[in-house]
Every structure is written in C-alpha cells, then in structure tokens.
Amino acid sequence: MINVKEIKIKDLVPFEDSPFEFREDEGFMQLYESVSESGVISPIVVCERDGRFEIISGYRRVEACRRLSIDTIPAIIKDLTRDEAIVMHVDSNLQRDKVLPSEKAYGYRMKLEAMKRQGFRSDLTSDQAGRKCESAEIIANESDDSKTQVRRYIRLTFLIPEILKLVDEGRIAFTPAVALSYLSPEEQSAIYRFYDEMEVTPSYSQAVELKNLSSAGNLNENVITKIMSRDKPNQQEFFKMPMERLKRVAPKIRDKDFESFVIKACEYYYKVLQKQRSRDRDAR
C-alpha cells in the first residue's frame, strides 16, 4: 500500500539542477483553479534530503498551493539513490503537455548520465550488431522518441545558450540545430552574431555545410557570412522591437511571457477593430 503523508510546503525544495522550468501557462492556470476548488487530488513525490524534502514530481502543484496560501500537501516519500531520483524526475517531467527542446535535451542527458553511473552503457555513437542494450535505447523504449532521436536531442546540449534559446523559440529548426551542435562555441557565436544583426538563421543544408567545413578546419567568420547570406526558400520572418517599449505598457509581464502577451493583445485589438468596422457599416 502506498503511504501518503501531509508535508508542510515550507519543508519542500526544488529538485537540484533540474533542466525543467516552471511556466505560468494555461495548463498551470487550470491546475491552479482545480487546486483552488478541490485541493490537491494526486500526491506529489518527494525524496528526503538534508532534513527537507526534494520535489521529484509535482512542482506545479506545490506552486499552486503556495499561491493559494495552503500550508501542506499530500506526498509520497521515496527512499531513492540520487541517480534513481534523477531518472524518476526526468521521466515525470517528460510527461508534461509542453516540453521545450532544451528541457528534453538536458533531461535526456541527465537521465543517460545517471543510468551510466548505475552500470548501463551510454555509447552515443556505436551501432554495432550484437552489442548490449545501451542506455539511449532504454530511454527510447520509455519515451515517444527513437534511439536516434534521443541522441539528437542530447546533441543540443552542445549548443551555446544563445542558439539553444533560438531553438526553443522555434527560430531555428531541430535538424539544423543538431548539425550546428558540432561546431565549436566560437563558430556558433559567429553564427549567432550574424543572426542578431540580420535576423537570418541557417537552413538544414546550410547547417550541414557549416558542420562539414568546421570538421575540415575550413570555417571562419567570413565563410559563415557568405553561407548565411544566401537566399533561402521558406525563410521565416520575425518582427523585432526594443523590450523597453513593451515594458512601458506592460511593466508586470515577465520577459519570457512577452511574446504570448503581444499575440493575445493583437488578437484582442483585431477583434475590437472588426466590431468597430461592423458598427460603422451599420450606421451608414
């Protein structure tokens, strides 16, 4: 039988070095409303650490309780090694409705390294017949991604933060990003500088060309500029605005939520314009 205990919110701590971020999205707001009306139905999972309880799964439920000034939460206390806790934490968070590429990348890497310490193989390159079942294959069997896709996600952890953020924002597609991960940090920084100035990202074929040139030792900033300056079909356009202008009209919105705020504001304004035009036509 599962033993569920009430634990004080003040005794809970976030999972150490978790790659998964808390986002105040629509899913959280629905959870918040549910907790407000019915309390926490499903217990969180924790592991005792240094006299406090580390949250393995259920951080959003905890955050909802904090905002509602609820003092305790039902929890299942697990007796786990650090690596067992890591595997359970990653698995539980990968079940969320929306997981960013960076979260999945570092989550898979975190789990793979934990499994390696537990005695599983972690070969990310070998595909020889007759090998033992490696940890990347086990991860794939427990997720919606193939073994090859797991390896590709882990490659994203070799991207510099600026480029990885562009992947999360959908400005650089997944497959070009994987190819870019083989470039040195200095080469990636040169690509980001070009993007920052021109707002142009590489296509898959360009990313592969950059990767091959880097591998051959023939990539420099001039070559990067020449390749990135080529016209590409289906290049996605982006609108750029100084953040200070937005903060004047919406000072309480967090930086990472501004895109969603602007889209919703534009949608609302468009509806207002449509209603005004309809009233103007009726008045004629």
Backbone hydrogen bonds in HBPLUS format (Angstrom, degrees):
<---DONOR---> <-ACCEPTOR-->    atom                        ^
c    i                          cat <-CA-CA->   ^        H-A-AA   ^      H-
h    n   atom  resd res      DA  || num        DHA   H-A  angle D-A-AA Bond
n    s   type  num  typ     dist DA aas  dist angle  dist       angle   num
A0005-LYS N   A0075-ALA O   2.88 MM  70  5.36 166.7  1.90 157.4 156.4     1
A0075-ALA N   A0005-LYS O   2.73 MM  70  5.36 149.7  1.81 149.0 159.4     2
A0007-ILE N   A0073-ILE O   2.97 MM  66  5.48 171.4  1.98 146.2 146.2     3
A0073-ILE N   A0007-ILE O   2.93 MM  66  5.48 146.2  2.05 142.0 152.0     4
A0011-ASP N   A0008-LYS O   2.97 MM   3  5.44 155.1  2.03 112.5 120.5     5
A0009-ILE N   A0071-ASP O   2.72 MM  62  5.55 172.2  1.73 151.3 152.1     6
A0012-LEU N   A0009-ILE O   3.11 MM   3  5.50 166.2  2.13 118.0 119.8     7
A0053-PHE N   A0011-ASP O   2.91 MM  42  6.12 168.5  1.92 165.8 167.1     8
A0013-VAL N   A0053-PHE O   2.86 MM  40  6.03 153.3  1.93 149.3 149.7     9
A0055-ILE N   A0013-VAL O   2.94 MM  42  6.16 156.7  1.99 169.9 177.4    10
A0029-MET N   A0025-ASP O   3.05 MM   4  6.41 160.3  2.09 153.3 159.0    11
A0030-GLN N   A0026-GLU O   3.00 MM   4  6.26 151.7  2.08 149.2 156.3    12
A0031-LEU N   A0027-GLY O   3.02 MM   4  6.27 154.5  2.08 143.3 150.5    13
A0032-TYR N   A0028-PHE O   2.73 MM   4  6.00 156.9  1.78 154.1 161.1    14
A0033-GLU N   A0029-MET O   3.02 MM   4  6.23 158.1  2.06 143.5 148.2    15
A0034-SER N   A0030-GLN O   2.99 MM   4  6.23 155.3  2.05 144.7 151.8    16
A0035-VAL N   A0031-LEU O   2.87 MM   4  6.15 161.9  1.91 157.6 161.6    17
A0036-SER N   A0032-TYR O   2.88 MM   4  6.04 153.3  1.95 145.7 154.0    18
A0037-GLU N   A0033-GLU O   3.00 MM   4  6.22 147.7  2.11 145.2 152.6    19
A0038-SER N   A0034-SER O   2.76 MM   4  5.79 168.0  1.77 156.8 160.9    20
A0039-GLY N   A0035-VAL O   2.80 MM   4  4.11 141.1  1.95 115.2 121.0    21
A0044-ILE N   A0074-PRO O   3.06 MM  30  6.52 152.5  2.14 151.9 144.8    22
A0076-ILE N   A0044-ILE O   2.81 MM  32  6.21 156.7  1.86 154.7 161.1    23
A0045-VAL N   A0057-SER O   3.05 MM  12  5.23 166.3  2.07 144.6 148.6    24
A0056-ILE N   A0045-VAL O   2.86 MM  11  5.47 150.4  1.94 144.4 151.9    25
A0057-SER N   A0045-VAL O   3.24 MM  12  5.23 160.7  2.28 137.7 138.9    26
A0046-VAL N   A0076-ILE O   2.92 MM  30  6.16 167.2  1.94 160.2 161.6    27
A0078-LYS N   A0046-VAL O   2.82 MM  32  6.07 174.0  1.82 165.2 165.8    28
A0047-CYS N   A0054-GLU O   2.98 MM   7  5.26 146.5  2.10 139.6 150.2    29
A0054-GLU N   A0047-CYS O   2.84 MM   7  5.26 161.2  1.88 156.5 150.3    30
A0049-ARG N   A0052-ARG O   2.68 MM   3  5.32 169.6  1.69 154.2 157.0    31
A0052-ARG N   A0049-ARG O   2.98 MM   3  5.32 163.4  2.01 116.5 121.4    32
A0061-ARG N   A0058-GLY O   3.13 MM   3  5.30 122.0  2.48 100.6 114.7    33
A0062-VAL N   A0058-GLY O   3.10 MM   4  6.44 153.8  2.17 150.9 158.6    34
A0063-GLU N   A0059-TYR O   2.85 MM   4  6.18 157.8  1.90 153.7 159.9    35
A0064-ALA N   A0060-ARG O   2.94 MM   4  6.13 153.1  2.01 143.7 150.6    36
A0065-CYS N   A0061-ARG O   3.05 MM   4  6.30 155.6  2.11 143.5 149.8    37
A0066-ARG N   A0062-VAL O   2.92 MM   4  6.25 155.5  1.98 151.0 158.1    38
A0067-ARG N   A0063-GLU O   3.08 MM   4  6.31 160.6  2.11 148.7 152.8    39
A0068-LEU N   A0064-ALA O   3.06 MM   4  6.25 135.6  2.27 140.1 152.2    40
A0068-LEU N   A0065-CYS O   3.15 MM   3  5.03 128.2  2.43  93.0 106.9    41
A0070-ILE N   A0065-CYS O   2.88 MM   5  4.92 171.1  1.89 149.2 148.3    42
A0069-SER N   A0066-ARG O   3.12 MM   3  5.05 160.5  2.16 103.1 107.8    43
A0085-ALA N   A0081-THR O   2.95 MM   4  6.17 156.6  2.01 151.6 158.0    44
A0086-ILE N   A0082-ARG O   2.98 MM   4  6.26 151.2  2.06 145.8 153.7    45
A0087-VAL N   A0083-ASP O   3.08 MM   4  6.31 166.4  2.10 150.6 152.8    46
A0088-MET N   A0084-GLU O   3.07 MM   4  6.29 164.2  2.10 148.9 153.0    47
A0089-HIS N   A0085-ALA O   2.86 MM   4  6.00 156.6  1.92 148.4 155.5    48
A0090-VAL N   A0086-ILE O   2.93 MM   4  6.13 169.4  1.94 159.1 161.0    49
A0091-ASP N   A0087-VAL O   3.01 MM   4  6.12 169.2  2.02 150.4 153.9    50
A0092-SER N   A0088-MET O   3.01 MM   4  6.09 160.7  2.05 147.0 151.9    51
A0093-ASN N   A0089-HIS O   3.14 MM   4  6.30 157.6  2.19 147.9 153.5    52
A0094-LEU N   A0090-VAL O   2.99 MM   4  6.14 143.7  2.12 153.0 162.6    53
A0095-GLN N   A0092-SER O   3.37 MM   3  5.62 157.3  2.43 101.7 108.2    54
A0096-ARG N   A0093-ASN O   3.24 MM   3  5.65 168.8  2.25 112.9 115.5    55
A0103-GLU N   A0100-LEU O   3.03 MM   3  5.13 119.2  2.42  99.9 115.1    56
A0104-LYS N   A0100-LEU O   2.98 MM   4  6.31 163.7  2.00 161.2 165.4    57
A0105-ALA N   A0101-PRO O   2.84 MM   4  5.96 156.7  1.90 146.9 154.2    58
A0106-TYR N   A0102-SER O   3.01 MM   4  6.14 176.2  2.02 149.2 150.1    59
A0107-GLY N   A0103-GLU O   2.79 MM   4  5.73 142.0  1.93 138.1 150.3    60
A0108-TYR N   A0104-LYS O   2.84 MM   4  5.92 165.6  1.86 149.1 152.0    61
A0109-ARG N   A0105-ALA O   3.04 MM   4  6.26 158.7  2.08 144.3 150.9    62
A0110-MET N   A0106-TYR O   2.86 MM   4  5.88 155.7  1.92 138.6 145.5    63
A0111-LYS N   A0107-GLY O   2.94 MM   4  6.15 159.4  1.98 148.7 154.2    64
A0112-LEU N   A0108-TYR O   2.82 MM   4  5.97 161.4  1.86 149.9 155.5    65
A0113-GLU N   A0109-ARG O   2.94 MM   4  6.11 162.0  1.97 150.0 154.2    66
A0114-ALA N   A0110-MET O   3.08 MM   4  6.25 150.3  2.17 139.6 147.9    67
A0115-MET N   A0111-LYS O   2.89 MM   4  6.14 155.4  1.95 150.9 157.8    68
A0116-LYS N   A0112-LEU O   2.86 MM   4  6.10 145.8  1.98 143.4 153.5    69
A0117-ARG N   A0113-GLU O   3.11 MM   4  6.37 154.4  2.18 142.5 147.9    70
A0118-GLN N   A0114-ALA O   3.10 MM   4  6.39 128.2  2.38 133.1 147.2    71
A0120-PHE N   A0115-MET O   2.93 MM   5  5.45 163.9  1.95 150.1 144.9    72
A0119-GLY N   A0116-LYS O   3.02 MM   3  5.21 159.2  2.06 105.4 111.8    73
A0135-SER N   A0121-ARG O   2.63 MM  14  5.46 163.3  1.65 143.4 149.5    74
A0137-GLU N   A0134-GLU O   3.10 MM   3  5.43 126.1  2.40 104.1 117.2    75
A0138-ILE N   A0134-GLU O   3.11 MM   4  6.50 151.2  2.20 146.6 155.3    76
A0139-ILE N   A0135-SER O   2.84 MM   4  6.09 161.1  1.88 154.3 158.9    77
A0140-ALA N   A0136-ALA O   3.03 MM   4  6.21 155.0  2.09 138.4 145.2    78
A0141-ASN N   A0137-GLU O   2.99 MM   4  6.25 151.6  2.07 144.6 151.9    79
A0142-GLU N   A0138-ILE O   3.21 MM   4  6.46 129.3  2.48 139.2 151.8    80
A0142-GLU N   A0139-ILE O   3.06 MM   3  5.19 138.5  2.24  99.4 111.4    81
A0143-SER N   A0140-ALA O   3.15 MM   3  5.14 167.4  2.17 107.6 110.1    82
A0150-VAL N   A0146-SER O   2.88 MM   4  6.19 151.8  1.96 151.7 159.7    83
A0151-ARG N   A0147-LYS O   3.09 MM   4  6.40 159.9  2.13 149.7 153.9    84
A0152-ARG N   A0148-THR O   2.98 MM   4  6.29 150.4  2.06 143.1 151.8    85
A0153-TYR N   A0149-GLN O   2.88 MM   4  6.15 160.0  1.92 151.9 156.5    86
A0154-ILE N   A0150-VAL O   3.05 MM   4  6.33 159.0  2.09 149.5 155.1    87
A0155-ARG N   A0151-ARG O   3.03 MM   4  6.34 140.1  2.20 140.9 151.7    88
A0155-ARG N   A0152-ARG O   3.08 MM   3  5.04 123.4  2.41  93.4 108.2    89
A0156-LEU N   A0153-TYR O   2.97 MM   3  5.39 139.0  2.14 107.0 118.1    90
A0157-THR N   A0154-ILE O   3.07 MM   3  5.64 155.4  2.13 113.2 120.2    91
A0158-PHE N   A0155-ARG O   2.94 MM   3  5.67 165.9  1.96 123.4 127.4    92
A0159-LEU N   A0156-LEU O   3.06 MM   3  5.46 164.7  2.09 115.2 117.6    93
A0163-ILE N   A0160-ILE O   3.11 MM   3  5.65 123.4  2.45 113.6 126.1    94
A0164-LEU N   A0160-ILE O   3.03 MM   4  6.24 165.2  2.05 160.2 164.8    95
A0165-LYS N   A0161-PRO O   2.92 MM   4  6.04 148.8  2.02 146.4 153.8    96
A0166-LEU N   A0162-GLU O   3.37 MM   4  6.64 144.8  2.50 131.8 140.1    97
A0166-LEU N   A0163-ILE O   3.01 MM   3  5.02 118.9  2.40  94.7 110.0    98
A0167-VAL N   A0163-ILE O   3.09 MM   4  6.50 142.2  2.24 144.7 155.2    99
A0167-VAL N   A0164-LEU O   3.14 MM   3  5.02 122.8  2.48  90.7 105.2   100
A0168-ASP N   A0164-LEU O   3.03 MM   4  6.41 157.2  2.08 148.2 153.6   101
A0169-GLU N   A0165-LYS O   2.96 MM   4  6.22 145.7  2.08 144.4 154.1   102
A0171-ARG N   A0166-LEU O   2.84 MM   5  5.12 142.1  1.98 163.5 161.8   103
A0172-ILE N   A0166-LEU O   3.32 MM   6  5.69 146.6  2.44 116.4 114.9   104
A0170-GLY N   A0167-VAL O   3.04 MM   3  5.09 155.8  2.10 103.2 110.8   105
A0177-ALA N   A0173-ALA O   3.15 MM   4  6.21 152.2  2.23 145.6 154.0   106
A0178-VAL N   A0174-PHE O   2.99 MM   4  6.34 147.3  2.10 151.6 160.7   107
A0179-ALA N   A0175-THR O   3.28 MM   4  6.58 159.9  2.32 147.9 151.9   108
A0180-LEU N   A0176-PRO O   2.94 MM   4  6.24 154.7  2.00 149.2 156.7   109
A0181-SER N   A0177-ALA O   3.06 MM   4  6.26 130.4  2.31 140.3 152.6   110
A0181-SER N   A0178-VAL O   3.16 MM   3  5.19 136.4  2.36  96.1 108.2   111
A0182-TYR N   A0179-ALA O   3.27 MM   3  5.92 166.8  2.28 115.7 119.6   112
A0183-LEU N   A0180-LEU O   3.01 MM   3  5.49 165.9  2.03 117.2 121.7   113
A0187-GLU N   A0184-SER O   3.07 MM   3  5.17 116.2  2.50  99.6 114.7   114
A0188-GLN N   A0184-SER O   2.90 MM   4  6.20 160.2  1.94 158.4 164.6   115
A0189-SER N   A0185-PRO O   2.88 MM   4  6.05 150.3  1.97 142.1 150.4   116
A0190-ALA N   A0186-GLU O   3.11 MM   4  6.39 145.5  2.23 140.0 148.4   117
A0191-ILE N   A0187-GLU O   3.12 MM   4  6.46 152.3  2.20 145.2 152.2   118
A0192-TYR N   A0188-GLN O   2.89 MM   4  6.23 155.9  1.95 150.3 157.4   119
A0193-ARG N   A0189-SER O   2.92 MM   4  6.16 153.7  1.99 145.6 152.5   120
A0194-PHE N   A0190-ALA O   3.10 MM   4  6.36 153.4  2.18 143.4 149.9   121
A0195-TYR N   A0191-ILE O   2.96 MM   4  6.28 158.0  2.01 148.4 154.7   122
A0196-ASP N   A0192-TYR O   2.79 MM   4  6.02 163.8  1.82 155.3 159.6   123
A0197-GLU N   A0193-ARG O   3.11 MM   4  6.27 142.7  2.25 140.1 148.7   124
A0198-MET N   A0194-PHE O   2.82 MM   4  5.89 166.9  1.84 156.1 160.4   125
A0199-GLU N   A0195-TYR O   2.49 MM   4  4.46 146.1  1.60 136.6 141.6   126
A0207-ALA N   A0203-SER O   2.88 MM   4  6.07 157.0  1.94 149.1 155.8   127
A0208-VAL N   A0204-TYR O   2.93 MM   4  6.20 156.8  1.99 152.9 158.5   128
A0209-GLU N   A0205-SER O   3.00 MM   4  6.18 154.6  2.06 141.5 148.8   129
A0210-LEU N   A0206-GLN O   2.85 MM   4  6.12 156.4  1.90 150.3 156.7   130
A0211-LYS N   A0207-ALA O   2.90 MM   4  6.13 152.9  1.98 142.9 150.8   131
A0212-ASN N   A0208-VAL O   2.92 MM   4  6.18 161.4  1.95 152.8 156.7   132
A0213-LEU N   A0209-GLU O   3.00 MM   4  6.18 160.7  2.04 149.3 154.5   133
A0214-SER N   A0210-LEU O   2.93 MM   4  6.05 152.3  2.00 144.4 152.4   134
A0215-SER N   A0211-LYS O   2.94 MM   4  6.18 157.6  1.99 149.3 155.2   135
A0216-ALA N   A0212-ASN O   3.08 MM   4  6.30 143.2  2.22 140.3 149.7   136
A0218-ASN N   A0213-LEU O   2.79 MM   5  5.04 157.1  1.84 160.4 155.3   137
A0217-GLY N   A0214-SER O   3.02 MM   3  5.01 154.5  2.08 101.8 109.9   138
A0224-ILE N   A0220-ASN O   2.94 MM   4  6.20 161.4  1.97 156.6 162.5   139
A0225-THR N   A0221-GLU O   2.94 MM   4  6.13 161.0  1.98 147.4 152.0   140
A0226-LYS N   A0222-ASN O   3.01 MM   4  6.24 157.8  2.06 145.2 151.2   141
A0227-ILE N   A0223-VAL O   2.98 MM   4  6.22 164.5  2.01 155.6 158.8   142
A0228-MET N   A0224-ILE O   2.88 MM   4  5.97 169.8  1.89 157.0 160.5   143
A0229-SER N   A0225-THR O   2.99 MM   4  5.88 131.2  2.23 139.7 150.6   144
A0230-ARG N   A0227-ILE O   3.34 MM   3  5.81 164.4  2.37 110.6 115.1   145
A0245-ARG N   A0242-PRO O   3.21 MM   3  5.84 138.7  2.39 113.8 122.1   146
A0247-LYS N   A0243-MET O   3.00 MM   4  6.29 156.9  2.05 153.8 160.9   147
A0248-ARG N   A0244-GLU O   3.15 MM   4  6.36 128.7  2.43 138.9 150.2   148
A0249-VAL N   A0246-LEU O   3.12 MM   3  5.57 134.7  2.33 107.2 117.8   149
A0250-ALA N   A0246-LEU O   2.90 MM   4  6.03 138.1  2.08 148.1 161.4   150
A0253-ILE N   A0250-ALA O   3.31 MM   3  5.79 170.1  2.32 117.4 120.2   151
A0257-ASP N   A0254-ARG O   2.90 MM   3  5.34 151.4  1.98 114.9 124.3   152
A0258-PHE N   A0255-ASP O   3.23 MM   3  5.48 167.8  2.25 111.5 115.1   153
A0261-PHE N   A0257-ASP O   3.05 MM   4  6.25 157.8  2.10 149.9 157.0   154
A0262-VAL N   A0258-PHE O   2.82 MM   4  6.00 163.4  1.85 158.9 161.5   155
A0263-ILE N   A0259-GLU O   3.05 MM   4  6.27 163.9  2.08 152.1 156.3   156
A0264-LYS N   A0260-SER O   3.03 MM   4  6.21 167.8  2.05 151.0 154.2   157
A0265-ALA N   A0261-PHE O   2.88 MM   4  6.05 154.2  1.95 147.3 155.4   158
A0266-CYS N   A0262-VAL O   2.89 MM   4  6.10 157.6  1.94 150.1 155.6   159
A0267-GLU N   A0263-ILE O   2.93 MM   4  6.19 157.6  1.98 149.9 156.4   160
A0268-TYR N   A0264-LYS O   2.94 MM   4  6.14 158.4  1.99 146.7 152.4   161
A0269-TYR N   A0265-ALA O   2.90 MM   4  6.10 161.2  1.94 147.7 153.3   162
A0270-TYR N   A0266-CYS O   2.88 MM   4  6.02 153.9  1.95 147.1 154.1   163
A0271-LYS N   A0267-GLU O   3.11 MM   4  6.37 155.9  2.17 144.5 150.3   164
A0272-VAL N   A0268-TYR O   3.00 MM   4  6.35 154.0  2.07 148.5 155.9   165
A0273-LEU N   A0269-TYR O   2.95 MM   4  6.24 157.8  2.00 149.4 154.9   166
A0274-GLN N   A0270-TYR O   2.92 MM   4  6.20 156.5  1.97 149.3 155.8   167
A0275-LYS N   A0271-LYS O   3.01 MM   4  6.27 157.7  2.06 148.6 153.9   168
A0276-GLN N   A0272-VAL O   2.95 MM   4  6.18 155.6  2.01 148.1 155.2   169
A0277-ARG N   A0273-LEU O   2.88 MM   4  6.11 159.1  1.92 152.3 157.5   170
A0278-SER N   A0274-GLN O   2.98 MM   4  6.16 151.4  2.07 143.0 151.0   171
A0279-ARG N   A0275-LYS O   2.94 MM   4  6.21 154.2  2.01 146.8 153.4   172
A0280-ASP N   A0276-GLN O   2.91 MM   4  6.16 152.6  1.98 145.7 153.7   173
A0281-ARG N   A0277-ARG O   2.97 MM   4  6.22 152.5  2.05 144.8 151.5   174
A0282-ASP N   A0278-SER O   3.04 MM   4  6.30 156.3  2.09 145.5 151.9   175
A0283-ALA N   A0279-ARG O   2.99 MM   4  6.16 137.3  2.18 140.8 152.0   176
A0284-ARG N   A0281-ARG O   3.30 MM   3  5.46 152.1  2.38 101.5 109.3   177
